[in-house]
Amino acid sequence: MVQKYQSPVRVYKHPFELIMAAYERRFPTCPLIPMFVDSDTVSEFKSDDGAVHVIERRCKLDVDAPRLLKKIAGVDYVYFVQKNSLNARERTLHIEAHNETFSNRVIIHEHCCYTVHPENEDWTCFEQSASLDIKSFFGFESTVEKIAMKQYTSNIKKGKEIIEYYLHQLEEEGITFVPRWTPPPTAPVSELPPPCKQQPAVATVAPVETGQKEGPISEAVSNPSGAPEPLGGTPDDKLDADYIKRYLGDLTPLQESCLIRLRQWLQETHKGKTPKDEHILRFLRARDFHMDKAREILCQSLTWRKQHQVDYILDTWGPPQVLQDYYAGGWHHHDREGRPLYVLRLGQMDTKGLVRALGEEALLRYVLSINEEGLRRCQENTKVFGRPISSWTCLVDLEGLNMRHLWRPGVKALLRIIEVVAANYPETLGRLLILRAPRIFPVLWTLVSPFIDDNTRKKFLVYAGNDYQGPGGLLDYIDREIIPDFLSGECLCDVPEGGLVPKSLYRTAEELESEDLKLWMETIYQSASVFKGAPHEILVEIVEAASVITWDFDVCKGDVVFNIFHSKRAPQLPKKDSLGAHGLSSPGGNNAQLIDRAWQLGRDYSMVEAPLTCREGESVQGSHVTRWPGFYILQWRFHSSPACAATSLPRVDDVLASLQVASHKCKVMYYTEVIGSEDCRGSMSSLESSHSGFSQLSAVTTASSQSHSSSVVSR
């Protein structure tokens, strides 16, 4: 496969003639390029007026290749043929080079040119392109490619400093001006600089190395030269190579080549304005500078941005008040490297309340606006700090994280957000600091980590407990004076504290059915009726001990008591019933009874959790780490009815409640899931150490319900 290279335009802020005077001093040898051993003139031509000078040389190179490879190839030196064509009248120098050694196995072509800057005739531009086609090389094709890339990259990097070295040498000799060529009256002008010479190509493009990652988005304006226009720059530095280091960061010549080629392709084919180099570069980095892959995801993202008007989201869309009040996240100064710092108090955020009050779409749009604001802040910090800043740091505080955050629709919304952000904002996250990770964090990480790519996962730093300010902790990345007050710092952080979203802001069932939360009602949650004397029960079969049963339910009507039982033998299922996902059954429409009336508690089945009383309107989440395989029964029973225990005496309030006909029926909406132990590796011991139990989110629930020291999560 032919590898191609196209360099960005390099600008020397000196006249063409002075650059030529410096360039010729590189020959016959240059101390800064020891690999260039010697050269012999093959042919030479000069026009009568001295304006055109063409010289062809055979150049001898000592390539830095392994001794074994040189021995196998039977050569110690590599020869190139180079043809330089200087036109003093038009002020151009074109250099063509190709390899003579191994030309039947490897074909290398290089073209370089020096021209006058199109907007300033006292400046000089340099461009370079090359191609490499390795047909065969004794089975060392891959090695030759790597050597070619190494030699070529080394030569390109030295090119500018060599010219500047000889410019400085000329200046020390008092030469700061060389006159332009003028037509002679009868003979060529003798004052013209001697013929120019060019260092031959050593190798050319090879597989691209992985580069850095980052870059904000903006629109670019094309210019006649096709060079990038820097953020906040002037026309004078459109083609300046310093632009790359100032706005894009250090790039290898091969990476620069990929950027130039992809930008040129977009200018030729993309309808609409071409994105800025920073935006293009982010997609190249996300695909390790693989041109085809980067082009594919970039085009998809540009189409997505246009369809959803993302470019205008900060100017045309404002977050609803409920987000402003209860979304516990916001921007907070910057880290030690100048990256914008975003703080998210996830543990204090009512994800379930936000989803039920707003739906997925509003949350997604808000996250997109946060990303757009992050890109804008990166752009501003680039100007402030004088170096490329194209990613941000995110600090996530997990204090308060509990089973409510594992609510299935909330996790579903989170996974969708991760997918959209990963596809359209690649390489914008510089670092993710996760603080005060609780014992439940491994379960959440198990659910979301498969959707996060490997490069992003390497940027995650997790701190459990309160040891995040020690060696290797938060102070390594954030200055002490900006550590938020809620993390024992002295800086006031105005990020909202989150809290519970009032149920009065929840959407109605009709709204859920007609909008994006329809799935919440239809496919995730099941409804069940609980009658006096007829509890609702579901069956979960556990094959492997140490699995985790999780549940989330709302008490829509009446008061219920929630229990979980274990049995070694399966209960007799009602006819015409089939188990759903995870072995769940819902016989008899929306009410199912599985525990046989002849079964005795303590003999046929056992209670593995203490009963939990749940009031109307409460939301309950919890988990249980199974100690034995077998069959687990989750039960919701009418509040006044003892759980399969005839010896229990009725309470006064139960008797009074039974007199009200309306209270003889309760309604719950529930979801339950089993997480296998193989999916929770690393987290089972921590969950087991805390036993298991029930948890509630609302203060009302906490106050009115029984508390258990074995709770996995609490708020």
C-alpha positions as CSV (number, residue, x, y, z in Angstrom):
1,M,0.0,0.0,0.0
2,V,1.3,3.4,-1.0
3,Q,1.8,5.7,2.0
4,K,1.5,9.4,1.3
5,Y,2.7,12.5,3.2
6,Q,1.7,16.1,2.9
7,S,3.3,18.6,5.2
8,P,1.7,21.7,6.6
9,V,3.0,25.0,5.1
10,R,6.1,26.3,7.0
11,V,6.7,30.0,6.9
12,Y,10.1,31.8,7.3
13,K,9.7,35.5,7.9
14,H,12.7,36.3,5.7
15,P,13.0,37.1,2.0
16,F,13.3,34.2,-0.5
17,E,16.9,35.2,-1.5
18,L,18.1,35.2,2.1
19,I,16.6,31.8,2.6
20,M,18.3,30.5,-0.5
21,A,21.7,31.8,0.8
22,A,21.1,30.0,4.1
23,Y,19.9,26.8,2.3
24,E,23.0,26.4,0.2
25,R,25.2,26.4,3.2
26,R,23.8,22.9,4.1
27,F,26.1,21.4,1.4
28,P,28.4,19.5,0.9
29,T,27.9,18.3,4.5
30,C,25.9,19.6,7.4
31,P,26.9,19.0,11.0
32,L,23.3,19.0,12.1
33,I,22.5,16.1,9.6
34,P,25.4,13.6,10.1
35,M,23.6,11.0,8.1
36,F,24.2,13.0,4.9
37,V,27.7,11.7,4.0
38,D,28.4,13.1,0.5
39,S,27.0,14.1,-2.9
40,D,28.3,14.1,-6.5
41,T,27.0,16.3,-9.3
42,V,25.5,14.2,-12.1
43,S,24.4,17.1,-14.4
44,E,24.0,20.8,-14.2
45,F,22.3,23.5,-16.4
46,K,22.3,27.3,-16.1
47,S,20.3,29.7,-18.4
48,D,22.2,32.4,-20.1
49,D,20.6,35.1,-18.0
50,G,21.3,33.2,-14.7
51,A,17.6,33.1,-13.7
52,V,17.3,29.3,-14.0
53,H,19.7,26.9,-12.4
54,V,19.0,23.1,-12.5
55,I,21.4,20.7,-10.8
56,E,21.1,16.9,-10.3
57,R,23.1,15.2,-7.6
58,R,23.7,11.6,-6.4
59,C,23.5,11.7,-2.6
60,K,25.1,9.2,-0.2
61,L,23.2,8.5,3.1
62,D,24.2,6.5,6.1
63,V,20.7,5.3,7.2
64,D,20.3,4.5,10.9
65,A,19.2,0.9,10.3
66,P,20.0,-2.2,12.3
67,R,23.3,-3.8,11.4
68,L,21.6,-7.2,10.7
69,L,19.3,-5.5,8.2
70,K,22.2,-3.8,6.4
71,K,24.0,-7.2,6.3
72,I,21.0,-9.0,4.8
73,A,20.5,-6.2,2.3
74,G,24.2,-6.2,1.4
75,V,24.6,-2.4,1.7
76,D,26.2,0.1,4.1
77,Y,24.9,3.2,2.4
78,V,21.7,4.3,0.6
79,Y,21.9,6.5,-2.6
80,F,19.3,9.0,-3.7
81,V,19.0,11.1,-6.8
82,Q,18.0,14.7,-6.2
83,K,17.1,17.3,-8.8
84,N,16.9,21.0,-7.7
85,S,15.3,23.6,-10.0
86,L,15.8,27.2,-9.0
87,N,14.0,30.0,-10.9
88,A,15.3,33.3,-9.6
89,R,12.9,35.2,-11.8
90,E,9.8,33.6,-10.3
91,R,11.5,33.2,-6.9
92,T,10.9,29.5,-6.6
93,L,12.9,26.4,-5.8
94,H,11.5,22.9,-6.6
95,I,13.3,19.8,-5.4
96,E,12.5,16.3,-6.7
97,A,14.1,13.2,-5.1
98,H,13.9,9.5,-5.5
99,N,15.8,6.5,-4.3
100,E,18.3,4.7,-6.4
101,T,19.2,1.9,-3.9
102,F,16.6,-0.9,-3.8
103,S,14.5,0.9,-6.4
104,N,13.1,-2.5,-7.5
105,R,11.8,-3.2,-4.0
106,V,11.1,0.2,-2.5
107,I,9.8,3.3,-4.4
108,I,10.3,6.7,-2.7
109,H,9.4,10.0,-4.3
110,E,9.6,13.4,-2.6
111,H,8.8,16.9,-3.8
112,C,9.7,20.1,-1.9
113,C,9.3,23.7,-2.9
114,Y,10.2,27.1,-1.6
115,T,8.0,29.9,-2.7
116,V,7.1,33.5,-1.8
117,H,4.4,34.0,0.8
118,P,1.2,34.9,-1.1
119,E,0.4,37.8,1.2
120,N,3.9,39.1,2.1
121,E,6.6,39.1,-0.5
122,D,9.3,39.4,2.1
123,W,8.4,36.0,3.6
124,T,9.1,32.5,2.3
125,C,6.9,29.4,2.4
126,F,8.1,25.8,2.4
127,E,5.9,22.8,1.5
128,Q,6.8,19.1,1.3
129,S,5.0,16.0,0.0
130,A,6.2,12.4,-0.4
131,S,5.1,8.8,-1.1
132,L,6.5,5.4,-0.1
133,D,5.6,2.1,-1.7
134,I,7.4,-1.0,-0.3
135,K,6.8,-3.9,-2.7
136,S,9.1,-6.3,-0.9
137,F,12.2,-6.1,1.3
138,F,13.4,-9.6,2.4
139,G,10.5,-10.0,4.7
140,F,11.3,-6.9,6.6
141,E,8.7,-4.6,5.1
142,S,7.3,-3.5,8.4
143,T,10.7,-2.8,9.8
144,V,11.7,-0.7,6.8
145,E,8.5,1.3,7.1
146,K,9.3,2.1,10.8
147,I,12.9,3.0,9.9
148,A,11.6,5.2,7.1
149,M,9.2,7.0,9.4
150,K,11.9,7.5,12.0
151,Q,14.5,8.9,9.6
152,Y,12.0,11.1,7.7
153,T,10.4,12.5,10.9
154,S,13.9,13.3,12.2
155,N,14.8,15.1,9.0
156,I,11.6,17.1,8.9
157,K,12.0,18.3,12.5
158,K,15.5,19.5,11.9
159,G,14.6,21.3,8.6
160,K,13.4,24.5,10.2
161,E,16.2,24.7,12.8
162,I,18.9,24.1,10.2
163,I,17.7,27.0,8.1
164,E,17.4,29.2,11.2
165,Y,20.9,28.1,12.2
166,Y,22.4,29.3,9.0
167,L,20.3,32.5,9.0
168,H,21.9,33.2,12.4
169,Q,25.3,32.5,10.9
170,L,24.7,34.9,8.1
171,E,23.6,37.5,10.5
172,E,26.8,37.1,12.5
173,E,28.7,37.7,9.3
174,G,26.8,40.9,8.7
175,I,24.7,39.4,5.8
176,T,21.0,40.4,6.4
177,F,20.0,41.2,2.8
178,V,20.5,39.5,-0.6
179,P,19.4,41.4,-3.7
180,R,16.8,39.9,-6.0
181,W,17.6,38.7,-9.4
182,T,17.4,41.3,-12.2
183,P,17.8,40.8,-16.0
184,P,21.5,41.4,-17.0
185,P,22.2,43.8,-19.9
186,T,24.5,41.3,-21.6
187,A,25.5,38.6,-19.1
188,P,24.1,36.8,-16.0
189,V,24.4,38.8,-12.8
190,S,27.4,37.6,-10.9
191,E,26.0,38.8,-7.6
192,L,23.3,36.1,-7.6
193,P,23.6,33.4,-4.9
194,P,25.3,30.2,-6.0
195,P,23.1,27.3,-7.0
196,C,20.8,26.0,-4.3
197,K,21.1,22.5,-2.9
198,Q,18.6,20.3,-1.1
199,Q,19.0,17.6,1.5
200,P,17.7,14.4,-0.1
201,A,14.7,12.5,1.2
202,V,15.6,9.7,3.6
203,A,12.2,8.0,3.6
204,T,8.6,8.9,3.6
205,V,5.3,8.3,5.2
206,A,4.9,5.2,7.3
207,P,2.1,4.1,9.6
208,V,1.0,7.0,11.8
209,E,1.9,7.2,15.5
210,T,-0.8,7.8,18.1
211,G,-0.9,11.5,19.0
212,Q,-2.3,13.6,21.8
213,K,-5.9,14.0,22.4
214,E,-8.1,17.1,22.6
215,G,-9.6,20.1,20.7
216,P,-12.5,22.6,20.8
217,I,-14.9,23.1,18.0
218,S,-15.5,26.1,15.9
219,E,-16.0,27.0,12.2
220,A,-13.1,27.9,10.0
221,V,-12.9,30.3,7.1
222,S,-10.9,29.0,4.2
223,N,-8.1,31.1,2.6
224,P,-6.4,31.1,-0.8
225,S,-3.5,28.9,0.5
226,G,-5.8,26.4,2.2
227,A,-4.0,26.9,5.5
228,P,-5.8,27.0,8.9
229,E,-6.7,30.3,10.4
230,P,-5.9,30.3,14.2
231,L,-8.4,31.1,16.9
232,G,-8.2,34.8,17.5
233,G,-5.2,35.0,15.1
234,T,-4.3,37.4,12.3
235,P,-3.9,36.8,8.6
236,D,-0.1,37.1,9.2
237,D,0.0,33.8,11.0
238,K,-2.3,31.8,8.8
239,L,0.5,29.8,7.3
240,D,3.0,30.1,10.2
241,A,4.2,26.7,11.5
242,D,4.2,28.2,14.9
243,Y,0.4,28.2,14.6
244,I,0.4,24.4,15.0
245,K,2.3,24.5,18.3
246,R,0.4,27.5,19.5
247,Y,-3.1,26.2,18.9
248,L,-2.9,22.5,18.2
249,G,0.0,21.2,20.3
250,D,3.0,19.1,19.3
251,L,2.3,16.9,16.3
252,T,4.6,14.6,14.4
253,P,5.0,15.5,10.7
254,L,2.9,12.5,9.8
255,Q,0.1,13.7,12.1
256,E,0.3,17.1,10.5
257,S,0.0,15.5,7.2
258,C,-3.2,13.6,8.2
259,L,-4.7,16.9,9.4
260,I,-3.9,18.8,6.2
261,R,-5.2,16.0,4.0
262,L,-8.5,15.5,5.9
263,R,-9.1,19.3,6.0
264,Q,-8.5,19.5,2.2
265,W,-10.9,16.7,1.6
266,L,-13.6,18.4,3.7
267,Q,-13.0,21.7,1.9
268,E,-13.6,19.9,-1.5
269,T,-16.5,17.7,-0.5
270,H,-18.3,18.9,2.6
271,K,-21.3,21.1,2.1
272,G,-21.1,24.1,4.5
273,K,-18.2,25.6,6.3
274,T,-15.2,23.5,7.2
275,P,-14.6,22.8,10.9
276,K,-11.5,24.3,12.5
277,D,-8.4,22.2,12.7
278,E,-8.9,21.7,16.4
279,H,-12.2,19.9,15.8
280,I,-10.8,17.8,12.9
281,L,-7.8,16.9,15.0
282,R,-9.9,15.6,17.8
283,F,-11.5,13.0,15.6
284,L,-8.1,12.0,14.1
285,R,-6.8,11.5,17.6
286,A,-9.8,9.4,18.5
287,R,-9.0,7.0,15.7
288,D,-5.2,7.1,16.1
289,F,-4.9,9.1,12.9
290,H,-6.5,6.5,10.8
291,M,-7.8,8.7,7.9
292,D,-10.7,6.6,6.7
293,K,-12.0,5.9,10.2
294,A,-11.7,9.5,11.4
295,R,-13.3,10.8,8.2
296,E,-16.3,8.5,8.7
297,I,-17.1,9.4,12.3
298,L,-16.4,13.1,11.6
299,C,-18.9,13.2,8.7
300,Q,-21.5,11.5,10.8
301,S,-21.0,14.0,13.6
302,L,-21.2,17.0,11.3
303,T,-24.5,15.7,10.0
304,W,-25.7,15.1,13.5
305,R,-24.8,18.6,14.6
306,K,-26.6,20.1,11.7
307,Q,-29.8,18.0,12.2
308,H,-30.0,18.9,15.9
309,Q,-28.8,22.5,15.6
310,V,-26.1,21.8,18.1
311,D,-24.0,24.8,17.0
312,Y,-26.6,27.2,18.3
313,I,-27.6,25.3,21.4
314,L,-25.9,27.8,23.8
315,D,-27.6,30.8,22.2
316,T,-31.1,29.3,21.6
317,W,-31.8,26.9,24.4
318,G,-32.0,27.4,28.1
319,P,-32.3,24.6,30.7
320,P,-35.6,24.2,32.5
321,Q,-35.8,25.6,36.1
322,V,-35.8,22.1,37.5
323,L,-32.4,21.4,36.0
324,Q,-31.0,24.7,37.3
325,D,-32.3,23.8,40.8
326,Y,-31.6,20.1,41.0
327,Y,-28.8,19.2,38.6
328,A,-25.8,19.1,40.9
329,G,-23.1,20.1,38.5
330,G,-21.3,23.2,37.2
331,W,-18.0,24.8,36.1
332,H,-15.5,25.7,38.7
333,H,-12.2,27.5,37.8
334,H,-9.5,25.3,36.2
335,D,-7.0,22.6,37.1
336,R,-3.2,22.9,37.3
337,E,-2.8,22.5,33.5
338,G,-5.2,25.2,32.7
339,R,-8.1,22.9,31.7
340,P,-11.6,24.0,32.6
341,L,-12.8,22.1,35.7
342,Y,-16.3,20.7,35.8
343,V,-17.7,19.6,39.2
344,L,-20.5,17.0,39.4
345,R,-22.0,16.0,42.8
346,L,-23.5,12.8,41.4
347,G,-24.1,11.3,44.8
348,Q,-26.4,14.3,45.8
349,M,-28.4,14.2,42.5
350,D,-31.8,12.7,42.3
351,T,-31.4,11.0,38.9
352,K,-34.7,9.2,39.1
353,G,-36.5,12.5,39.9
354,L,-34.9,14.3,37.0
355,V,-35.7,11.6,34.5
356,R,-39.3,11.4,35.7
357,A,-39.7,15.2,35.7
358,L,-38.0,15.9,32.4
359,G,-37.4,12.8,30.4
360,E,-34.3,11.7,28.5
361,E,-34.3,14.3,25.8
362,A,-34.1,17.3,28.1
363,L,-31.3,15.7,30.1
364,L,-29.4,14.9,26.9
365,R,-29.8,18.4,25.6
366,Y,-28.5,19.8,28.9
367,V,-25.4,17.6,28.8
368,L,-24.8,18.7,25.2
369,S,-25.0,22.3,26.3
370,I,-22.4,21.5,29.0
371,N,-20.1,20.0,26.4
372,E,-20.5,23.0,24.1
373,E,-19.8,25.3,27.0
374,G,-16.7,23.2,27.8
375,L,-15.4,23.7,24.3
376,R,-15.9,27.4,24.5
377,R,-14.0,27.6,27.8
378,C,-11.2,25.6,26.3
379,Q,-11.0,28.1,23.5
380,E,-10.8,31.0,26.0
381,N,-8.2,29.3,28.2
382,T,-6.1,28.7,25.1
383,K,-5.9,32.5,24.7
384,V,-5.3,33.1,28.4
385,F,-2.6,30.5,29.0
386,G,-0.9,30.9,25.6
387,R,-0.9,27.2,24.8
388,P,-3.3,24.6,23.4
389,I,-6.0,23.7,25.9
390,S,-8.6,21.5,24.2
391,S,-10.0,19.3,27.0
392,W,-11.4,19.7,30.5
393,T,-11.1,17.9,33.8
394,C,-14.2,16.5,35.5
395,L,-14.4,16.0,39.3
396,V,-17.2,13.7,40.4
397,D,-18.1,13.5,44.0
398,L,-19.9,10.2,44.8
399,E,-20.8,10.9,48.4
400,G,-24.4,9.8,48.8
401,L,-24.4,7.4,45.9
402,N,-26.9,4.6,46.5
403,M,-29.2,2.1,44.8
404,R,-31.5,4.9,43.6
405,H,-28.8,5.8,41.1
406,L,-29.0,2.3,39.7
407,W,-32.6,2.8,38.8
408,R,-32.9,1.2,35.4
409,P,-34.4,4.1,33.4
410,G,-31.8,6.4,34.9
411,V,-29.0,4.0,33.9
412,K,-30.5,3.7,30.4
413,A,-30.5,7.5,30.1
414,L,-26.9,7.6,31.3
415,L,-25.8,5.0,28.7
416,R,-27.5,6.9,25.9
417,I,-25.8,10.2,27.0
418,I,-22.4,8.4,27.1
419,E,-23.0,7.0,23.6
420,V,-23.9,10.4,22.1
421,V,-21.1,12.3,23.8
422,A,-18.5,9.6,22.8
423,A,-19.6,9.8,19.2
424,N,-19.6,13.6,18.9
425,Y,-17.1,14.9,21.5
426,P,-14.2,12.5,21.3
427,E,-11.0,13.3,23.2
428,T,-12.5,16.3,25.1
429,L,-12.1,14.7,28.5
430,G,-8.6,15.3,29.8
431,R,-9.0,13.6,33.2
432,L,-11.9,12.3,35.4
433,L,-11.4,12.4,39.2
434,I,-13.8,10.2,41.1
435,L,-13.9,11.0,44.8
436,R,-15.4,9.4,47.9
437,A,-16.5,6.3,45.9
438,P,-18.8,4.2,48.1
439,R,-19.2,0.4,48.2
440,I,-22.0,0.5,45.6
441,F,-19.7,2.2,43.0
442,P,-18.3,-1.1,41.6
443,V,-21.9,-2.1,40.6
444,L,-22.5,1.1,38.8
445,W,-19.1,0.9,37.2
446,T,-19.9,-2.7,36.0
447,L,-23.0,-1.3,34.2
448,V,-21.4,1.7,32.5
449,S,-17.8,0.7,31.8
450,P,-18.5,-1.4,28.7
451,F,-19.8,1.7,27.0
452,I,-16.6,3.7,27.7
453,D,-13.7,3.2,25.3
454,D,-10.2,2.2,26.6
455,N,-8.5,5.5,26.0
456,T,-11.1,7.3,28.1
457,R,-11.0,4.7,30.8
458,K,-7.3,5.3,31.2
459,K,-8.1,8.9,32.3
460,F,-10.2,7.8,35.3
461,L,-8.8,8.1,38.8
462,V,-10.9,6.7,41.6
463,Y,-10.5,7.5,45.3
464,A,-12.4,5.7,48.0
465,G,-13.1,7.2,51.4
466,N,-11.5,10.5,52.4
467,D,-7.9,9.9,51.3
468,Y,-8.2,11.9,48.1
469,Q,-6.0,14.8,49.4
470,G,-3.0,12.7,50.2
471,P,0.0,11.9,48.0
472,G,-1.1,11.2,44.5
473,G,-4.5,12.7,45.3
474,L,-6.5,15.8,44.4
475,L,-3.7,18.3,45.1
476,D,-1.6,16.8,42.2
477,Y,-4.2,18.0,39.8
478,I,-6.0,21.0,41.4
479,D,-4.5,23.9,43.3
480,R,-5.3,23.9,47.0
481,E,-7.0,27.3,46.9
482,I,-9.7,26.2,44.5
483,I,-10.6,22.9,46.2
484,P,-14.4,23.1,46.8
485,D,-15.7,23.7,50.3
486,F,-17.7,20.5,50.3
487,L,-14.4,18.6,49.8
488,S,-12.9,20.3,52.9
489,G,-11.4,23.1,50.8
490,E,-11.6,26.8,51.2
491,C,-13.1,27.8,47.9
492,L,-16.8,28.5,47.8
493,C,-18.3,26.3,45.1
494,D,-21.7,27.6,43.7
495,V,-22.6,24.2,42.2
496,P,-26.2,23.4,43.1
497,E,-26.4,20.9,46.0
498,G,-29.0,18.8,44.2
499,G,-31.6,17.1,46.5
500,L,-34.9,15.4,45.8
501,V,-37.0,16.6,42.9
502,P,-40.5,17.2,44.3
503,K,-43.0,14.6,43.1
504,S,-45.3,17.4,42.1
505,L,-42.9,18.0,39.2
506,Y,-43.1,14.4,38.0
507,R,-44.8,13.8,34.6
508,T,-48.1,12.1,34.5
509,A,-48.6,8.6,33.1
510,E,-50.3,10.2,30.0
511,E,-47.2,12.3,29.4
512,L,-44.9,9.4,29.8
513,E,-46.9,7.4,27.3
514,S,-46.8,10.1,24.7
515,E,-43.2,11.2,25.1
516,D,-39.7,9.7,25.5
517,L,-40.4,8.0,28.8
518,K,-42.9,5.6,27.3
519,L,-40.4,2.9,27.7
520,W,-40.4,3.5,31.4
521,M,-44.0,2.3,31.6
522,E,-44.2,-0.3,28.9
523,T,-41.0,-2.4,28.9
524,I,-39.1,-1.7,32.1
525,Y,-41.7,-1.5,34.9
526,Q,-44.5,-3.9,35.7
527,S,-47.7,-3.0,37.6
528,A,-49.2,-5.2,40.2
529,S,-52.3,-5.1,42.5
530,V,-52.0,-6.2,46.1
531,F,-55.2,-7.3,47.8
532,K,-56.0,-8.0,51.4
533,G,-55.2,-11.7,51.8
534,A,-53.7,-11.9,48.3
535,P,-50.1,-10.6,48.1
536,H,-48.2,-10.2,44.9
537,E,-45.1,-12.3,44.5
538,I,-42.4,-12.8,41.9
539,L,-39.9,-15.6,41.5
540,V,-36.1,-15.2,41.0
541,E,-34.1,-18.3,40.4
542,I,-30.4,-18.0,41.5
543,V,-28.0,-20.6,40.0
544,E,-24.8,-19.1,41.5
545,A,-24.5,-17.9,45.0
546,A,-23.1,-14.3,45.6
547,S,-25.4,-12.9,42.8
548,V,-27.1,-9.6,43.5
549,I,-30.8,-9.2,43.3
550,T,-31.7,-5.5,42.9
551,W,-35.2,-3.9,43.0
552,D,-36.9,-0.6,42.5
553,F,-40.6,0.0,43.1
554,D,-43.1,2.8,43.7
555,V,-46.1,2.4,46.0
556,C,-48.8,4.0,43.8
557,K,-51.8,3.3,46.1
558,G,-52.2,2.1,49.7
559,D,-49.5,0.8,52.1
560,V,-47.6,-2.4,51.6
561,V,-45.1,-4.6,53.4
562,F,-42.1,-5.8,51.3
563,N,-40.4,-9.2,52.0
564,I,-37.9,-11.4,50.4
565,F,-37.8,-15.2,51.0
566,H,-35.6,-18.1,50.0
567,S,-36.5,-21.7,49.2
568,K,-34.5,-24.7,48.0
569,R,-37.4,-26.0,46.0
570,A,-39.4,-24.2,43.3
571,P,-43.0,-23.1,44.1
572,Q,-45.7,-24.4,41.9
573,L,-46.3,-21.8,39.3
574,P,-49.9,-21.0,38.1
575,K,-50.8,-22.5,34.8
576,K,-50.5,-20.5,31.5
577,D,-47.6,-18.6,32.9
578,S,-44.1,-18.2,31.7
579,L,-41.1,-16.7,33.3
580,G,-40.0,-13.3,32.1
581,A,-36.5,-12.0,31.9
582,H,-34.4,-13.0,35.0
583,G,-37.0,-15.6,35.9
584,L,-39.7,-13.2,36.9
585,S,-43.3,-14.3,36.8
586,S,-46.5,-12.4,36.8
587,P,-49.4,-14.9,36.9
588,G,-53.0,-14.0,37.1
589,G,-52.8,-10.8,35.2
590,N,-51.3,-8.2,37.6
591,N,-51.4,-10.3,40.8
592,A,-49.5,-13.5,41.4
593,Q,-49.2,-15.8,44.5
594,L,-46.4,-18.3,44.5
595,I,-46.1,-19.4,48.2
596,D,-48.2,-22.5,48.7
597,R,-50.7,-22.2,51.6
598,A,-49.4,-25.5,52.9
599,W,-45.8,-24.2,53.2
600,Q,-44.5,-23.4,56.6
601,L,-42.1,-20.5,57.3
602,G,-38.9,-21.9,58.7
603,R,-39.5,-25.4,57.2
604,D,-40.3,-24.9,53.5
605,Y,-38.9,-21.4,53.1
606,S,-37.1,-18.8,55.1
607,M,-37.1,-15.0,55.4
608,V,-33.8,-13.5,54.4
609,E,-34.6,-9.8,55.1
610,A,-36.6,-8.1,57.8
611,P,-40.0,-6.9,56.5
612,L,-40.2,-3.3,55.3
613,T,-43.3,-1.2,55.6
614,C,-43.8,1.1,52.6
615,R,-46.3,4.0,52.6
616,E,-48.3,5.3,49.6
617,G,-46.3,7.5,47.4
618,E,-42.9,6.2,48.4
619,S,-40.0,5.1,46.1
620,V,-37.9,2.2,47.4
621,Q,-34.6,0.8,46.1
622,G,-32.5,-2.0,47.5
623,S,-30.4,-5.1,46.9
624,H,-29.7,-8.5,48.4
625,V,-26.5,-10.5,48.0
626,T,-27.6,-14.1,47.7
627,R,-25.8,-16.5,50.1
628,W,-27.3,-19.7,48.5
629,P,-28.5,-20.9,45.2
630,G,-32.2,-21.7,44.8
631,F,-35.4,-19.8,44.5
632,Y,-36.0,-16.3,45.9
633,I,-39.5,-14.8,46.3
634,L,-40.0,-11.1,46.4
635,Q,-43.4,-10.3,48.0
636,W,-45.6,-7.3,48.4
637,R,-48.5,-7.8,50.8
638,F,-51.3,-5.8,52.1
639,H,-50.1,-3.8,55.2
640,S,-52.6,-5.2,57.6
641,S,-51.9,-8.9,56.7
642,P,-49.0,-10.7,58.5
643,A,-46.6,-12.3,56.1
644,C,-47.6,-16.0,56.2
645,A,-47.4,-16.0,60.0
646,A,-50.7,-16.8,61.7
647,T,-49.2,-16.3,65.1
648,S,-48.8,-12.5,64.6
649,L,-51.5,-10.4,66.3
650,P,-53.1,-7.6,64.2
651,R,-52.3,-4.0,65.0
652,V,-55.0,-1.5,65.8
653,D,-54.3,0.6,62.7
654,D,-54.5,-2.5,60.6
655,V,-57.9,-3.3,61.9
656,L,-59.1,0.3,61.3
657,A,-57.7,0.3,57.8
658,S,-59.4,-3.0,57.0
659,L,-62.8,-1.3,57.6
660,Q,-62.2,1.0,54.6
661,V,-63.0,-0.8,51.4
662,A,-60.7,1.4,49.3
663,S,-57.7,0.3,51.3
664,H,-58.3,-3.4,50.5
665,K,-56.4,-2.9,47.3
666,C,-52.9,-1.5,46.9
667,K,-51.0,-0.9,43.7
668,V,-47.2,-1.1,43.1
669,M,-45.0,-0.5,40.0
670,Y,-41.7,-2.4,40.2
671,Y,-38.6,-3.5,38.4
672,T,-36.1,-6.1,39.5
673,E,-32.9,-7.4,38.0
674,V,-30.2,-10.0,38.9
675,I,-26.5,-9.1,38.5
676,G,-24.4,-12.2,38.2
677,S,-21.3,-12.5,40.4
678,E,-19.1,-12.6,37.3
679,D,-20.4,-9.2,36.4
680,C,-19.6,-7.8,39.9
681,R,-16.1,-9.1,40.4
682,G,-14.2,-6.9,42.8
683,S,-17.4,-5.6,44.3
684,M,-18.9,-8.7,45.9
685,S,-16.7,-8.6,49.0
686,S,-17.7,-5.1,49.8
687,L,-21.3,-5.7,49.2
688,E,-21.2,-8.9,51.3
689,S,-19.4,-7.1,54.1
690,S,-22.4,-4.8,54.4
691,H,-24.9,-7.6,54.2
692,S,-28.0,-6.5,52.3
693,G,-31.2,-4.7,52.9
694,F,-33.7,-2.1,51.9
695,S,-33.3,1.6,51.3
696,Q,-35.6,4.6,50.7
697,L,-34.8,7.9,49.2
698,S,-37.3,10.4,50.6
699,A,-37.1,11.8,54.1
700,V,-40.7,10.8,54.7
701,T,-39.9,7.2,53.8
702,T,-36.9,7.2,56.0
703,A,-38.7,8.6,58.9
704,S,-41.7,6.3,58.6
705,S,-40.0,3.0,57.7
706,Q,-37.9,0.6,59.7
707,S,-34.2,1.2,59.5
708,H,-31.8,-1.7,59.1
709,S,-28.1,-1.7,60.0
710,S,-27.6,-4.1,57.1
711,S,-28.7,-1.7,54.5
712,V,-26.5,-1.6,51.4
713,V,-27.5,1.9,50.6
714,S,-29.0,4.8,52.4
715,R,-29.6,8.5,51.8
